[in-house]
Structure formats: structure tokens, C-alpha cells
């Protein structure tokens, strides 16, 4: 048998030790006898997995997840090196070819995940959508659609619904028709309470025709304001010189090597210079920060060469440093409000207040060019979000966020106006809550004390400042007046507001939905308002981020990929 196995089954290792050297009754001889496989067991261990076996399904699901999660081309399953890798790892697994993935596996996976997402959408009460347009390398126009909502467990959810090809001209009428069909297909037309997009006129008019409240993307709004601020002649000249300086090193390998040598000599970080992009002010900030970091190395290289005309003067560096100090808070605000995993709209009002009153505050120490930059940005920001419905949405959102409810950065009249707006919203919801069980005063005290202990940090533990605390913490250092004691004869709305205002605000970097989830019994009316307002995101970044995935899916290697297959791959990448 050993001879037969060695000759015809070389892939199976067969022991060659002489069993006669062991005593019949020894433990080693007994263990080897127990480990010896039968012919049936050997055949079973070498036979290929059947398509219905658990191991085959498990490996097939892992391969599918690898393709969708890492945005690999489906053709990778036909790559000889990839198939060889799987054969070495598990010879019994026979990997299907690309057509099987395209025709069966990916569609089946898509249908399963789609059914799960549809079930979640069916259980929500309110949602907010974001959408954007993009053109691929194939010169195909795509529209993205994402939905955001707060589920029954007070968890913020974001789902990618569609990335579809648009074959019509991008007018408001054509976009309205596309979005109407999409919302009807997902059965959420009656649940959409708002939409967040950029400030393009076709987008604004689209949602006006749909009768859906439109909220302008804060990131795009800041982009427009900063573009106007940087459109100052002296600033434009300096930015132009900085771009030429960066291009000089980008185009010359010799100069790049010299720069690295100077970085080593001066013990500076070996970072490459960053080029500016006209449509992204963040790249302008990155370029200026990198130039300031590498200022000494750059000057050393230019002094040795014949390009001294590219050197930036001392006054220019002072202006560059001032521009960085102005733009840095805007970058922090954009990054913080661009998230899609947590509510962001409630932070918009205090952030805008901080940028206008602190960051853009006029200072005599700054040059006239910097002062003009600040004036232009400030004037543009002050003109934004003046629509009554948008202002009310911002007011209600900031007040129902327990971190900001004291509103110390506003005067007494503005605070009273916001509370009145919230009260109007709660009165409109009160009719649906008539059958709710009343909570007595003793229960109120018990729940308040218990939830305060659960959601607060231990006093002995000093928590590190988070991004929100760093950005707007100074606005909330003021103390506000204590609210009046609860009245036993107050209405349901008034009692909820009085109790809410009486509670101690949580830490600025805490999660507001966790706070509300612990108090659902205390605030049944306000929790309904929270589900609606906290569904809003401050930016349309979630939809724009889909196009980063699109750019990795629709590449030159896959220039024949059908739009419907691209949609399935992006959907699975975002939702599974």
C-alpha cells in the first residue's frame, strides 16, 4: 500500500518509519495507528468540493467579498496567478470563472443585500437623501443617491441606494423624473423630509419641483466663500508663484533629489511638495502648509541653482502663514461635518458662528490683503442660509442636540426665538402622542439621575479634547441662567422642554443619539423630532464619496463595464 501511494498519490505524505522499531504496546505505536487514514478518508480529503458543500460556499463567499469590498475587477477570478493562489491554499476548491460571477453570484448577492436594505427603509419614519452627478472615463454620466435616517435604536444609518447612468440632459425636469422613479422604486417617497446637495441651480430647482426641502451642502458653501476670499490680487499673485515653485520641483527629477538631500541635512520630514487644484481649496491649504514646512530646504536648493527668481520674499511668507491660519479652521470644520456615520447638521450653526465671529474677526495686526480676504469670506457666509425653512432647520437642530442646547453663543432674544420654533414643531407632533403613558414626577427624577450617571464621564478621569471641543469649545465656556422649576400644571410640550433645559449638557465630544436613546421614556415628543432633524447631514459628501468608489470600479481596465454591473458592485461595496 505504501508503494502504491508513493507511486500514484505523490501529493499525499506517507510516513516511511519502520513500525517494527516500536514495541507493539508502546504509546507511540498506538498513536500512529490511530492517525493512519483509511483509503476512504484519503479519497474524501482529496476529492474536489461539490457546489453544494459548506466549504465551497464559504470560500465562494470569501472570494465575492474580496472582489466587492476591495473593488477588484471581476476579471481577477480568471487571472492565472489568482487561481494558482487559491489552488495552493485549497486544492479541493474549484473557482468559477468570471461569467459565473457576473451572471449569477453578484446578482444573487445584490438581491440579498438589497432586500435587507429595503427592510430597513421600510421600518424608518423619516429620511434625508443626498445626490450628485459624475462623469466616468467612458464619458458616461452617473447620478448617485444615498439615504440617511435614525433607526428605532437611535443609531444613525447611511445607505447607498443607487449609482445609475443618466442619459438625458441634466436639467431640473429630467433629474426630477429620475429621482421620482428611484424614490418610488425604493418605496420611500412619502418618508423623504429633505435633501442635501451642492448649490448648483439644477439641483436646487429639482427639489423645488419635487416639493422636498433642500439644504445646501456646507462643504460646497465654504468652497464658494473661500474662492471669493482668495480672489484678491495680491493673494492670487502669491498663489501663482507658489504653484510655479511646486511645478519646478515636480517637473525636475534632479531638483527633487537635491530637495531630498537638503531635507536630510536639515533634518526635515522627507515630504514631497503638494500641487494646488483649482476646484479644491483644501489642496491650496495643503500646498501652503507643505511649503512652510519645507521652506528652509527649498531656499537652500534655489540658492545653489540658477532659479533664484522662484524664491519667495519674506513678506510673502508672512502672508502665506496668515492664509494658513485662516483656512485651517475651515478645514477642520469641513472634515468634522463631512462624516456620514453620525449626525452633523446640529453642529452647523455653532461652527458658522465660530468662523464668522472668531476666525474671520478683523485684526489690525494683519495686512490689508489678509483683511480683504477675511471680509470677502465673511460677507459671503453671512449671505448664506437666509431662507426661512433652512434657518428654522438649523435652529431646531442645534437646540435638540443636548450638547448645544444652552446656546451660550447667542443672545437672549435669539435663544427665545429658537425655543419658540422648537415648541411649534413639538405642538405639531403632539396630536400623534395622545395615547402615550404619562411619566410621573418620581419616575422623571429616577430616570434623569440614572441616565446622567450612565452617560457622564467619571470625574477623576480627564478626557482628552476631541475635534468638536477643539473647534467650538470656546463658544460653550459661558454659563447661562438656570431654568425655572418644573410646573405640575404644564402641558406635555412645556414639561418636556422644561425638563430638557434643566438637564446638564453632556460633553461636547459625546454622541447625542446615545443621550437621547437613554431618555426615550422622558421625551416621547422630542424623540420624534430628533429622528426627523438628526436624519439631515450637513454635506453631500456621502454621495460624492461614491464617485471615489466609481473611479476605482470604472477604470481603463474595465472600460466596457456595463452601468448596471457597476451599480451592483458599488452597492455591495457600500452596504455589505
Beta strands, then each sheet from edge to edge (+ up, - down):
strand 1: 127-135
strand 2: 141-150
strand 3: 156-166
strand 4: 192-197
strand 5: 214-216
sheet 1: 3+ 2- 1+ 4+ 5+
end
